Amino acid sequence: MSDILSSFMAKSTIKAGDLEHRRKVAFNISRYDAVVPIGKQQFHDVHLARERAKNVKWRAMEMLDQYLEEFESNISRRGAKVIWAEDAKQALEEVMKICEEKHCKTIVKSKSMVTEEIHLNDYLEKKGIESVETDLGEYIQQLDDEPPYHIVTPAMHKSKEDVAKLFYDKLGTAPNLSPSELTLVAREKLRKKYVEAEIGITGANFIIADIGGIAVTENEGNARLSCAFPKTHIVICGIEKIIPSVTDLGLFWPLLATYGTGQRITVYNTIVTGPKQSNEVDGPEEMYVILLDNGRTNILANEKTRESLYCIRCGACLNACPVYKNIGGHAYGTTYSGPIGSVITPHLKELDEWKHLSYASSLCGNCTEVCAVKINLHELLLENRHEAVEEGANSFAEKIAWKVWKKASLNRKMMNMGSQKIKNWAVNKMFKGWTAHRGDLSFPEKTFNEQWKEQFEPKKK
């Protein structure tokens, strides 16, 4: 068993048995479940809207190279500099070059999963640069030295009491502050950083080909401040974020808001098309856009899994997944958790090391049912399993076990061998890792085959 799999199994076991953790997650997801139907009411036909969004993303992925070049041409025309990064290492090096050129000591950063993917904060810290998360949830997680727990709500697993204690321990605040008081404390701390920072870094919810724009969706306004106060703005985003036209936002913004947080529309929706122009009074003096591959073209090259690039990171599949609800986000051990993370991580990284995530699913289909762009997530999980087997990623012991099972399943005499007690002992001994948390497996006294014959086959005279 690999270290990655061992870690996943250990963390999953701990979290699945942590009833308080599960209570907090269940409470927060229940609040999400209550408001999503309200958000859906804005659509005349929400299923049609999802289908249309899927078609737009299909077109974008089929013509990805053309749309990316169109985006680069349009945003470069307004003074932004586009940098193509093949992997995380190259992206980090490009960020560092800019930091050195600007003599940067402090960076303010808005919420961005792609910067988590490349471990930007850890890299900058090693280089002696302070990188401050400005999204409240991300700020909480940074104070607690934890990665985001969820794609949309980074601190979903924490209660207001947990946050109050964290602020008390790390910031010296009063121990029992209310949520509004805690927010004001964070606001006061972060405002100073906006003024001090030489560089602001944001992600992008969408990159728009026809106008050369970066679309950012948020509820706190911190992303706007992160690209307005500092003199230099760096955008880091995956190449799959491309959409053909600014008019597509009329479809994607409401879908992202509804499936992400149950809103009709998020509070702040911003389009940035370059650095400050000569006739503008605010904005960054310089703007860089780093377009990151980091394994995405591996997914693009695979016709069967390409659909996973349609994801708009709404997080709906995580909230619907029974496995995620039980083990939480950190157990996955990777940036992208839940069903979508289990689909894409083996392709962004190494299939052999991460194939176990494709089995962290009940295949109930809830993820597919709630996906904002109708990705067939449970089918993609099955495809990952198939590819792992085809590439020989399963262990020798697993291969032998399946061969024995197949042989026994095709031979009624072998299946009927042994008494009920012997079968129960053998199976529970073999699968003790499974039964330790679920109770023993128990065979009936008579097999289904025997019961069927007794009930329906005519008795011999």
Steps between C-alpha positions, in 0.01 A plus 500: 500500500643839397556782747231707324243222531600428860454866588160509331383188685625628836348848464173358367471262793557779752257745340228243435502421871508865610132567566556865595680563171217336310243704693665830403527401135143373491375825654679719245395284205139504625504880479626473143231243414232735633590794273591331170135436403433872553785590267369262235171688486661770286527255209205436273654160428805423713569171319513682168734761650734225618489333159580828327792561735633151428480568126692827540775325694506217246562752223764676708692177562471381139651830383715568806814603314314751283312660789814527714687672218206735448501583871875562499478728198216709644633545853855566376364781287400680821841462660478174696779245469401136448730225626451132411598257778530132421506389863496624860877546513499730198205700635673552835823607334314756290329642810837525672655685205227762525542524879874554467452761230253692719704450821188348652479430872123464543232346278124513551321206348137423431348153515641278225504123482763502227746678731428229756569246227851636442558565875572867441487614863751238614732596215483872575554443872822310425610795286440744786189661351185547708191374316175597674170329423225763486193281460360456852478120479848475352631745761359278775665195346831681460494601867439137591773379262253282311420472128145577381247240604260565211519651151254780584487518880858448626413485871175303474614257771538772763227635726482864609637388837798339327573823313465711815750277680738514204492882494553502876803270469657664193392865516443555870134597467235448767413128523127518427458741209192475281528427125448868415769604750740240361439632150582854611826379655599332174398810304719724714801269467463455124442866410852581609639227278324633189685829543836337575498242221706553186321219312145365498429147378159371393367199320232508233158339495490548124737635236317660210636457149317765299581798726819374662346515846540341841170438679515472879202402715494565877286605794746705707662750264849386599595399145415849374718653768779252425522619141421869567738606778832335402687640202542153349225246440579134427225264384568126522240277337460163335465493122162326532342818639454638148156590366442634148311823566416755766133433423546148641529654847126563491469124528801405711483766772147405615580128478818541704317708761206261527696176515787647699317684778128497417498867396339652195826681434809553711563842653806597297551400136799667341651496151862613469631563149850626572700744713392859562458692175604862444143626544432296818552617857557169679621147447841332481778651295606157376310177447625147436288197412656158557315231304567167670493155343632276780344183361188649346607412147527137615129514576431687176675228300278231653164519324326298771610723788514836316154583633646556847662821371151653473493540881435855624601419862158560654556228760149356466628146450691515830189605688301213347759226547438259792870413513607865524239561771655224709874541450522871413733688270840454663492120492540502122853634536479712187384848396178390333285278719160339457379341175660751263830469684484122483445525124773749407776440757619165355545675165654821634746291702576127474225247434684224685539705820155660500274233349358424844302828488289358218386230744410757768148508365175313546416567132160622617494760221419796727803687366382470141148598600609832655785601266441852366635404157370142495833318515444124525719478806408150618565363151839674494584336832425164339715597202789578734462157658499341156812688393680402819430133429595533134832660595572232756485739793324245723714285728592135446292397803200687361535328163512158666199582719288601202603191303400275789172688541426469128579132494281435804214710363494295183498169686195418710671208673784723619254760627313237700813355658532534875247562774359836602736518799810430290401761242431762766835435667696510172337814360519700824863397543582605145312831519572596860601851389148544364308333781688687776282805439188344349426182691557140392382367168260210540400230255146355523460134585380434147625668185266692271542220248386242753204712613394555138505130425296419809234757417468487124649180360272196498597239753619166367261216563 
